[in-house]
């Protein structure tokens, strides 16, 4: 019996084993087209032999493990290659949307429209009196500005479409990470008995590959078989059964986690960190984002900006066929400007601030190098901060405040002066004369009744006695303090103040210093004409003007730089802005900006500032081209005419904008210049009255009593900045337009210039020629720092887009071949071959039949044996 039952058991085991092999083969056949499926193999093993007398009798066969044919190295390579392919394909797809925007199709291309525009100015120069030629210029101006706006609209639409792709991909990423985490849990549970969950592992590998196509990742298996998935920058996406998410809001991709208190914490991610389709979409999306002068959208804006600036600078100094007889309203708008000033901390002045440690409106600020303070001011670090901020196009400009420092005035020099001595010097042309009438307090400071008495520019005498001094107060320092107060009164109209150095305000103790009173005013300070006039002509003390400590400044024009500033950084913006610098105020405190937020919140490394339309002034920096202003030595000319067209004044009125700070300062400068030139009938009202309308944000020039006016040379660029007598309005591709003043009256199109004697000839073509020649100007400065011609700049942009598109196409083609080859190599190991599976099926079927036959034979032998016994 033992022999027959052994045979029967062996047959049964063989039958079950071959049956399982057939099942595995069927499973392979069924999944021949399943993505990511790895061919499975049923492993079998011989049973232990049984001792039968002197022989070991085989125990038959038993089913063993079911394993998958898996090449881990190749799978990981395919995962990395999928990430690269996803990135390239996303860029290729996005560029196919961008490239048509910059298409140079004949007749509709930017180059053609620019050439037509320049040619129309050339035609106008040939016949300046022709209404048809002026109409042609106007029409081409409209076509050009409309094309800029259309391109800008298409860029916005393309950016929105890419943003939609990103938003969809965010949902896919979050779904995939959740599925992978769930599979981790299922695999752990399924493999408790040490059997591999092959299908679950294949599903997980396939999901990992899909995830890699969306974002570059790395992954590794733990001892319990679960995957940990990390982004390229190290942020985790999956660990065990836990999954992290990403989010897309305000055009920013973020990695989302939870802190110890359960609060969600977001970390910004960039395209360079991501890879995959997400990285590709973000890369092109960033090329279309506003605010960056070096991306595609920014370079188009830079072209429009330069075209508007260059054309308006020339046009504004020309004249049409008629004079301005009605109110002229500026085409550019000045907005209320927030002014935020921080004093750079001296205790941390030598510390460097790394690039990217500070972000303004989401854009990284470059590195800020520290330097040791001088006389208590961190002037060099302040200058480095301003430079770093201004190199980024954040919508926020930074400036220093000019300060000129003398050297210390010695007590010995002051003790040597005599009553009746006088000193004089000029500050920005304003003469300062100090006359000493009593100096007993210098010569005998121990007598409380002795006095110091002086006056500045003949004003009221200033005096104090030794007995008036506070305990510990020095007579020499007291004199200098009172002196600088009086000097400041004289310089008030120049927006300059004088002060006494104390070793902590940038100047040595008892040195004279001069600084601008308006925060962020980089206007120059010039000190000159130092003279000492002794009461005794023999001057036995040998004193001279050098005792004032201003010799090193004499004749020098001091402008704000690393050595001549107040150690402060002033930020200007006509829109709300945010500054972020870490998680606390450590960095912002270095710049004195940590407590400047509108909301009063401190300690979080963030400030937000919003201009107040009711309180904040409209500064000249609040105009879009405010940086083009020359308020140092710049001026412009206005010609004034009577109602009959004859000259009201024999010479043009020269309006100096020296030290103009606000829009009201500029309007006041215009009115005062006209009054000073005699352009008034009553001594109070100028014949052309300038004003700034805060509500509309525009300058207005109103002729009075039938007077008329025209413009001449402008070295200040004020006319262009204010939009007075300009051809274009706006400042970017989305805002460019033709000035309505010209569109409503073509006679104001400035083809000519006012003659030397104030005459205006309708046939003058000098300005039209100059405007036409702008197309050949090759030293035009563009936002972002490039220098080129207008056409050359645009052609460079189009060329860069085309080259990138061709490069991406080649890379897609090459890497597609690489990925296909990798998949083929994987399939040689893991793929299902139907021919092989059919051969296996036949083999296992024959084995199954033989095993069944063995059972039948064993049964017959058992029946024979039982029949014999009966």
ZICOR-V630522 format. One record per residue. N is the residue number from 1. RES is the residue in one small letter. OMEGA is omega in degrees with one decimal (* if undefined). Layout:
BEGIN
N & RES & OMEGA
N & RES & OMEGA
END
This chain:
BEGIN
1 & x & -178.4
2 & x & -179.6
3 & x & -178.8
4 & x & 178.9
5 & x & 177.6
6 & x & 178.2
7 & x & -179.1
8 & x & 178.5
9 & x & 177.5
10 & x & 179.3
11 & x & 179.3
12 & x & -179.9
13 & x & 178.2
14 & x & -179.5
15 & x & -179.4
16 & x & -179.3
17 & x & -179.6
18 & x & 176.5
19 & x & 178.4
20 & x & 177.9
21 & x & 177.5
22 & x & 178.4
23 & x & 178.8
24 & x & 178.2
25 & x & 176.7
26 & x & 178.0
27 & x & 177.4
28 & x & -179.0
29 & x & -178.1
30 & x & -175.8
31 & x & -177.3
32 & x & -179.0
33 & x & 179.7
34 & x & -179.8
35 & x & 175.1
36 & x & -178.0
37 & x & 176.7
38 & x & -179.4
39 & x & -178.4
40 & x & -179.4
41 & x & 177.2
42 & x & 179.2
43 & x & 179.3
44 & x & -179.5
45 & x & 176.3
46 & x & 177.7
47 & x & 178.9
48 & x & 178.9
49 & x & -179.5
50 & x & 179.7
51 & x & 177.3
52 & x & -176.9
53 & x & -179.6
54 & x & -175.9
55 & x & 172.5
56 & x & -176.8
57 & x & -178.4
58 & x & -176.9
59 & x & 179.6
60 & x & -173.3
61 & x & 174.5
62 & x & 175.5
63 & x & 178.3
64 & x & -175.7
65 & x & 170.7
66 & x & -176.4
67 & x & 177.5
68 & x & 176.7
69 & x & -165.7
70 & x & 176.6
71 & x & -174.1
72 & x & -179.3
73 & x & -178.2
74 & x & 178.3
75 & x & 179.4
76 & x & 176.4
77 & x & 178.4
78 & x & 178.4
79 & x & 179.2
80 & x & -179.6
81 & x & 177.3
82 & x & 177.7
83 & x & 179.1
84 & x & 180.0
85 & x & 178.0
86 & x & 179.5
87 & x & -178.1
88 & x & -178.9
89 & x & 177.9
90 & x & 176.3
91 & x & 179.9
92 & x & 180.0
93 & x & -178.1
94 & x & -179.3
95 & x & 177.3
96 & x & 173.7
97 & x & -175.9
98 & x & -173.2
99 & x & 178.8
100 & x & 178.8
101 & x & -177.6
102 & x & -178.9
103 & x & -179.2
104 & x & 177.0
105 & x & -175.2
106 & x & 177.9
107 & x & -177.3
108 & x & -173.1
109 & x & 177.6
110 & x & -179.7
111 & x & 179.0
112 & x & -179.2
113 & x & 176.1
114 & x & -179.6
115 & x & 177.6
116 & x & 179.9
117 & x & 179.1
118 & x & 179.9
119 & x & 179.6
120 & x & 174.5
121 & x & 177.2
122 & x & 178.5
123 & x & 177.2
124 & x & 178.2
125 & x & 177.4
126 & x & -178.0
127 & x & -172.3
128 & x & -178.1
129 & x & -174.6
130 & x & 176.6
131 & x & 179.6
132 & x & 179.0
133 & x & 177.6
134 & x & 178.1
135 & x & 178.9
136 & x & 176.6
137 & x & -179.7
138 & x & -178.3
139 & x & 179.0
140 & x & 174.6
141 & x & 177.1
142 & x & 180.0
143 & x & -178.5
144 & x & -178.8
145 & x & 177.6
146 & x & 179.9
147 & x & 175.0
148 & x & -177.9
149 & x & 178.1
150 & x & 178.2
151 & x & 179.3
152 & x & 178.4
153 & x & 179.6
154 & x & 176.8
155 & x & 178.4
156 & x & -179.7
157 & x & 178.7
158 & x & 178.7
159 & x & 178.2
160 & x & 179.7
161 & x & 177.9
162 & x & 176.9
163 & x & 176.6
164 & x & 176.4
165 & x & -179.8
166 & x & -179.8
167 & x & 177.3
168 & x & -179.3
169 & x & 176.9
170 & x & 176.7
171 & x & 178.8
172 & x & 179.5
173 & x & -178.7
174 & x & 177.1
175 & x & -178.6
176 & x & -179.6
177 & x & 178.4
178 & x & 179.5
179 & x & 179.5
180 & x & 178.3
181 & x & 178.7
182 & x & 177.9
183 & x & 174.4
184 & x & -178.6
185 & x & -178.8
186 & x & 179.9
187 & x & 178.8
188 & x & -179.9
189 & x & -175.8
190 & x & -173.7
191 & x & 178.0
192 & x & -178.5
193 & x & 175.9
194 & x & 176.2
195 & x & -177.7
196 & x & 175.9
197 & x & -170.7
198 & x & -176.3
199 & x & 177.7
200 & x & 178.4
201 & x & 176.7
202 & x & 178.5
203 & x & -179.8
204 & x & 178.4
205 & x & -179.7
206 & x & 176.9
207 & x & 177.6
208 & x & 178.3
209 & x & 176.4
210 & x & 179.4
211 & x & 179.2
212 & x & 176.3
213 & x & 179.9
214 & x & -177.7
215 & x & -178.8
216 & x & -177.3
217 & x & 165.7
218 & x & -179.3
219 & x & 177.0
220 & x & -177.7
221 & x & 175.7
222 & x & -177.2
223 & x & -179.3
224 & x & 174.5
225 & x & 179.9
226 & x & 178.0
227 & x & 165.7
228 & x & -176.3
229 & x & -178.7
230 & x & 171.4
231 & x & -176.2
232 & x & -179.1
233 & x & 176.1
234 & x & 177.9
235 & x & 179.8
236 & x & 172.8
237 & x & 178.8
238 & x & 171.1
239 & x & -175.7
240 & x & 179.6
241 & x & 179.9
242 & x & -179.7
243 & x & 174.9
244 & x & -177.5
245 & x & 171.1
246 & x & 180.0
247 & x & 179.7
248 & x & 179.0
249 & x & 179.8
250 & x & 178.5
251 & x & 179.1
252 & x & 175.9
253 & x & -177.1
254 & x & 169.7
255 & x & -172.1
256 & x & 176.9
257 & x & 179.3
258 & x & -179.9
259 & x & -174.9
260 & x & -179.1
261 & x & -179.8
262 & x & -179.6
263 & x & 179.5
264 & x & -179.4
265 & x & -179.0
266 & x & 175.1
267 & x & -177.6
268 & x & 178.0
269 & x & 178.4
270 & x & -178.6
271 & x & -178.5
272 & x & -178.7
273 & x & -164.3
274 & x & -172.5
275 & x & -179.3
276 & x & 179.5
277 & x & -179.8
278 & x & 178.8
279 & x & 178.5
280 & x & 177.9
281 & x & -179.5
282 & x & 179.8
283 & x & 179.3
284 & x & 176.4
285 & x & 179.2
286 & x & 177.1
287 & x & -178.1
288 & x & -177.0
289 & x & 178.4
290 & x & 172.4
291 & x & 179.0
292 & x & -175.6
293 & x & -176.6
294 & x & 176.3
295 & x & -175.0
296 & x & -179.4
297 & x & -179.1
298 & x & 179.9
299 & x & 173.8
300 & x & 175.5
301 & x & -179.8
302 & x & 176.8
303 & x & 178.9
304 & x & -179.4
305 & x & -179.0
306 & x & 178.7
307 & x & 179.2
308 & x & -177.4
309 & x & -175.8
310 & x & -178.3
311 & x & -177.6
312 & x & 178.4
313 & x & 178.2
314 & x & -175.6
315 & x & -174.4
316 & x & -179.2
317 & x & -179.3
318 & x & 179.9
319 & x & 174.6
320 & x & 179.3
321 & x & 179.5
322 & x & 177.9
323 & x & 176.0
324 & x & -178.9
325 & x & -179.7
326 & x & 179.6
327 & x & 176.0
328 & x & -179.0
329 & x & -179.9
330 & x & -179.1
331 & x & 179.8
332 & x & -173.5
333 & x & 173.1
334 & x & -175.9
335 & x & 174.9
336 & x & -172.7
337 & x & 174.2
338 & x & 179.6
339 & x & -177.4
340 & x & -175.8
341 & x & 175.4
342 & x & 177.0
343 & x & -177.4
344 & x & -176.0
345 & x & -179.6
346 & x & -178.4
347 & x & 179.2
348 & x & -174.1
349 & x & -176.1
350 & x & -179.1
351 & x & 174.8
352 & x & 173.9
353 & x & -172.7
354 & x & 175.8
355 & x & 179.8
356 & x & 179.4
357 & x & 177.8
358 & x & 174.8
359 & x & 174.2
360 & x & -176.7
361 & x & 175.8
362 & x & -179.6
363 & x & -178.0
364 & x & 173.5
365 & x & -178.1
366 & x & -177.7
367 & x & 176.6
368 & x & -178.6
369 & x & 177.6
370 & x & 178.1
371 & x & -178.7
372 & x & 179.4
373 & x & 177.7
374 & x & -178.8
375 & x & 172.0
376 & x & 178.5
377 & x & 178.3
378 & x & -172.7
379 & x & -177.2
380 & x & 179.1
381 & x & 176.8
382 & x & 179.4
383 & x & 178.7
384 & x & 178.3
385 & x & 179.2
386 & x & 179.7
387 & x & -178.4
388 & x & -178.9
389 & x & -177.0
390 & x & 177.5
391 & x & 177.4
392 & x & -179.1
393 & x & -173.4
394 & x & -172.3
395 & x & 178.5
396 & x & 175.4
397 & x & -178.6
398 & x & 179.4
399 & x & 172.5
400 & x & 173.4
401 & x & -174.3
402 & x & 173.7
403 & x & 178.2
404 & x & -174.5
405 & x & 171.0
406 & x & 175.7
407 & x & -172.9
408 & x & 172.2
409 & x & -174.2
410 & x & 175.8
411 & x & -179.0
412 & x & 179.1
413 & x & 179.9
414 & x & 179.3
415 & x & -175.3
416 & x & -177.8
417 & x & -179.8
418 & x & 175.1
419 & x & -178.3
420 & x & 176.5
421 & x & 177.2
422 & x & 175.9
423 & x & 174.5
424 & x & 174.3
425 & x & 178.8
426 & x & 173.1
427 & x & -175.9
428 & x & 176.9
429 & x & 179.5
430 & x & -177.0
431 & x & 176.4
432 & x & 178.4
433 & x & -179.1
434 & x & 179.9
435 & x & -179.2
436 & x & -179.9
437 & x & 177.4
438 & x & -178.4
439 & x & -178.7
440 & x & -178.5
441 & x & 175.6
442 & x & -171.2
443 & x & 177.2
444 & x & -175.1
445 & x & -179.4
446 & x & -179.2
447 & x & -176.8
448 & x & -177.3
449 & x & 179.7
450 & x & -173.0
451 & x & 166.1
452 & x & -179.5
453 & x & -179.1
454 & x & 170.3
455 & x & 178.5
456 & x & 178.7
457 & x & 175.6
458 & x & 178.9
459 & x & -178.8
460 & x & 177.8
461 & x & 175.9
462 & x & -178.1
463 & x & 173.3
464 & x & -179.7
465 & x & 178.4
466 & x & -179.5
467 & x & -180.0
468 & x & -175.1
469 & x & 174.6
470 & x & 179.4
471 & x & 179.9
472 & x & -178.1
473 & x & -176.0
474 & x & -176.9
475 & x & -178.0
476 & x & 178.4
477 & x & 178.2
478 & x & 178.3
479 & x & -178.5
480 & x & 178.2
481 & x & 178.9
482 & x & 179.3
483 & x & -177.6
484 & x & 174.7
485 & x & -179.8
486 & x & 177.7
487 & x & -179.8
488 & x & 177.6
489 & x & 179.3
490 & x & -175.1
491 & x & -174.4
492 & x & -179.2
493 & x & 177.8
494 & x & -177.2
495 & x & 176.8
496 & x & 174.7
497 & x & 175.8
498 & x & 178.3
499 & x & -179.8
500 & x & 177.1
501 & x & 178.2
502 & x & 179.9
503 & x & 179.7
504 & x & -179.6
505 & x & 175.6
506 & x & -179.2
507 & x & 179.0
508 & x & 179.2
509 & x & 179.4
510 & x & 170.9
511 & x & 174.7
512 & x & 173.7
513 & x & -180.0
514 & x & -178.6
515 & x & 177.3
516 & x & -177.1
517 & x & 177.9
518 & x & -179.5
519 & x & 178.9
520 & x & 178.2
521 & x & -178.7
522 & x & 178.6
523 & x & -174.3
524 & x & 173.2
525 & x & -178.6
526 & x & 178.4
527 & x & -173.9
528 & x & 173.8
529 & x & 178.8
530 & x & -178.0
531 & x & 172.7
532 & x & 180.0
533 & x & -178.3
534 & x & 174.8
535 & x & 176.1
536 & x & -175.2
537 & x & 179.3
538 & x & 177.8
539 & x & -176.0
540 & x & -179.0
541 & x & 179.6
542 & x & -178.4
543 & x & 177.0
544 & x & -179.5
545 & x & -178.3
546 & x & -179.6
547 & x & 178.8
548 & x & 178.7
549 & x & -176.6
550 & x & -175.5
551 & x & -176.3
552 & x & -179.6
553 & x & -172.6
554 & x & 177.5
555 & x & -179.3
556 & x & 174.2
557 & x & -175.8
558 & x & 174.6
559 & x & -177.0
560 & x & 173.6
561 & x & -174.8
562 & x & -178.2
563 & x & -172.5
564 & x & 174.6
565 & x & -173.8
566 & x & -178.3
567 & x & -178.2
568 & x & 173.6
569 & x & 179.6
570 & x & -178.4
571 & x & 179.6
572 & x & 174.2
573 & x & 176.1
574 & x & 178.6
575 & x & 179.0
576 & x & 176.3
577 & x & 177.6
578 & x & 174.4
579 & x & 176.9
580 & x & -179.9
581 & x & 178.1
582 & x & -175.2
583 & x & 175.9
584 & x & -172.9
585 & x & -175.5
586 & x & -176.4
587 & x & -178.8
588 & x & 179.4
589 & x & 176.9
590 & x & -178.1
591 & x & 179.1
592 & x & -176.7
593 & x & -171.8
594 & x & -176.2
595 & x & -174.5
596 & x & -176.8
597 & x & 179.4
598 & x & -175.7
599 & x & 177.7
600 & x & -179.0
601 & x & 177.4
602 & x & 173.8
603 & x & -176.4
604 & x & 178.1
605 & x & -175.1
606 & x & 169.8
607 & x & 175.7
608 & x & -177.1
609 & x & 179.1
610 & x & 177.3
611 & x & 177.7
612 & x & -175.6
613 & x & -179.0
614 & x & -173.3
615 & x & -174.0
616 & x & 176.9
617 & x & 169.1
618 & x & -179.2
619 & x & 176.3
620 & x & 174.9
621 & x & 178.4
622 & x & 174.1
623 & x & -173.8
624 & x & 178.1
625 & x & -177.4
626 & x & -180.0
627 & x & 179.8
628 & x & -177.5
629 & x & 172.9
630 & x & -179.9
631 & x & 176.7
632 & x & -179.5
633 & x & -176.9
634 & x & 177.7
635 & x & 173.4
636 & x & -173.7
637 & x & 172.2
638 & x & 173.8
639 & x & -179.2
640 & x & -177.3
641 & x & 175.2
642 & x & -176.8
643 & x & -178.9
644 & x & 178.2
645 & x & 178.3
646 & x & -179.9
647 & x & 175.5
648 & x & 175.5
649 & x & -175.6
650 & x & -178.3
651 & x & 176.2
652 & x & 174.1
653 & x & 178.1
654 & x & -178.1
655 & x & 177.4
656 & x & 177.0
657 & x & -179.6
658 & x & 176.3
659 & x & 173.3
660 & x & -173.6
661 & x & -178.1
662 & x & 177.8
663 & x & 178.0
664 & x & 175.8
665 & x & -178.3
666 & x & 178.9
667 & x & 178.9
668 & x & 178.8
669 & x & 178.4
670 & x & -178.1
671 & x & -179.1
672 & x & 179.3
673 & x & 179.6
674 & x & 177.7
675 & x & -178.6
676 & x & -179.8
677 & x & -179.6
678 & x & 179.9
679 & x & -178.1
680 & x & 178.3
681 & x & -176.8
682 & x & -179.7
683 & x & -178.0
684 & x & -175.5
685 & x & 178.4
686 & x & -178.7
687 & x & 169.9
688 & x & -174.1
689 & x & 178.7
690 & x & 176.4
691 & x & 174.3
692 & x & 180.0
693 & x & -175.9
694 & x & -177.0
695 & x & 179.8
696 & x & -179.0
697 & x & -174.9
698 & x & 171.5
699 & x & 176.7
700 & x & 175.1
701 & x & -176.7
702 & x & 174.4
703 & x & -177.5
704 & x & 174.7
705 & x & 174.2
706 & x & -179.7
707 & x & 178.7
708 & x & -178.4
709 & x & 175.1
710 & x & -175.3
711 & x & 176.0
712 & x & -176.3
713 & x & -179.9
714 & x & 176.3
715 & x & -179.4
716 & x & -174.4
717 & x & -178.9
718 & x & -176.7
719 & x & 178.5
720 & x & -178.2
721 & x & -178.1
722 & x & -179.3
723 & x & 178.5
724 & x & 179.8
725 & x & -179.9
726 & x & 179.9
727 & x & -179.0
728 & x & 166.8
729 & x & 178.5
730 & x & -176.4
731 & x & -175.6
732 & x & -179.7
733 & x & -178.3
734 & x & -176.0
735 & x & -176.9
736 & x & 177.4
737 & x & 177.7
738 & x & -179.4
739 & x & -177.7
740 & x & 177.8
741 & x & 179.5
742 & x & -179.4
743 & x & -179.4
744 & x & -178.7
745 & x & -176.8
746 & x & 178.4
747 & x & 179.2
748 & x & 176.8
749 & x & -168.0
750 & x & 176.1
751 & x & -177.6
752 & x & 177.3
753 & x & 174.8
754 & x & -178.9
755 & x & -177.2
756 & x & -178.8
757 & x & 176.1
758 & x & -177.2
759 & x & 176.8
760 & x & -180.0
761 & x & 178.4
762 & x & -178.9
763 & x & -179.5
764 & x & -177.7
765 & x & -171.9
766 & x & -178.5
767 & x & 178.3
768 & x & 177.4
769 & x & -179.7
770 & x & 178.2
771 & x & 178.9
772 & x & -177.8
773 & x & 176.9
774 & x & 180.0
775 & x & -178.9
776 & x & -178.8
777 & x & -174.3
778 & x & 178.3
779 & x & 179.1
780 & x & 178.9
781 & x & -179.0
782 & x & 172.4
783 & x & -176.0
784 & x & 173.0
785 & x & -179.2
786 & x & 177.0
787 & x & -176.6
788 & x & 168.9
789 & x & -179.7
790 & x & 179.7
791 & x & -179.7
792 & x & 179.5
793 & x & -179.4
794 & x & 179.3
795 & x & 177.1
796 & x & 178.1
797 & x & -180.0
798 & x & 179.0
799 & x & 179.6
800 & x & 178.9
801 & x & 178.7
802 & x & 179.8
803 & x & 178.9
804 & x & 179.5
805 & x & 179.5
806 & x & 178.8
807 & x & 179.1
808 & x & 179.8
809 & x & 179.0
810 & x & -179.2
811 & x & 177.4
812 & x & -179.2
813 & x & -178.6
814 & x & -175.3
815 & x & 172.0
816 & x & 177.1
817 & x & 179.3
818 & x & -178.5
819 & x & 178.4
820 & x & 179.1
821 & x & 178.4
822 & x & 179.6
823 & x & 177.1
824 & x & 178.7
825 & x & 177.1
826 & x & -177.4
827 & x & 177.2
828 & x & 178.8
829 & x & -169.9
830 & x & -175.3
831 & x & 178.6
832 & x & 174.8
833 & x & -178.4
834 & x & 178.1
835 & x & 179.7
836 & x & -178.6
837 & x & 176.8
838 & x & 177.0
839 & x & 178.1
840 & x & -179.2
841 & x & 178.2
842 & x & -179.4
843 & x & -178.4
844 & x & 178.3
845 & x & 176.9
846 & x & 179.5
847 & x & 178.4
848 & x & 179.5
849 & x & -179.9
850 & x & 179.2
851 & x & 177.9
852 & x & 177.8
853 & x & 178.8
854 & x & 177.2
855 & x & 180.0
856 & x & 179.2
857 & x & 178.8
858 & x & 180.0
859 & x & 178.6
860 & x & 179.3
861 & x & -179.6
862 & x & 178.7
863 & x & 178.9
864 & x & -179.6
865 & x & -179.4
866 & x & 178.1
867 & x & 179.9
868 & x & -179.3
869 & x & 179.6
870 & x & *
END
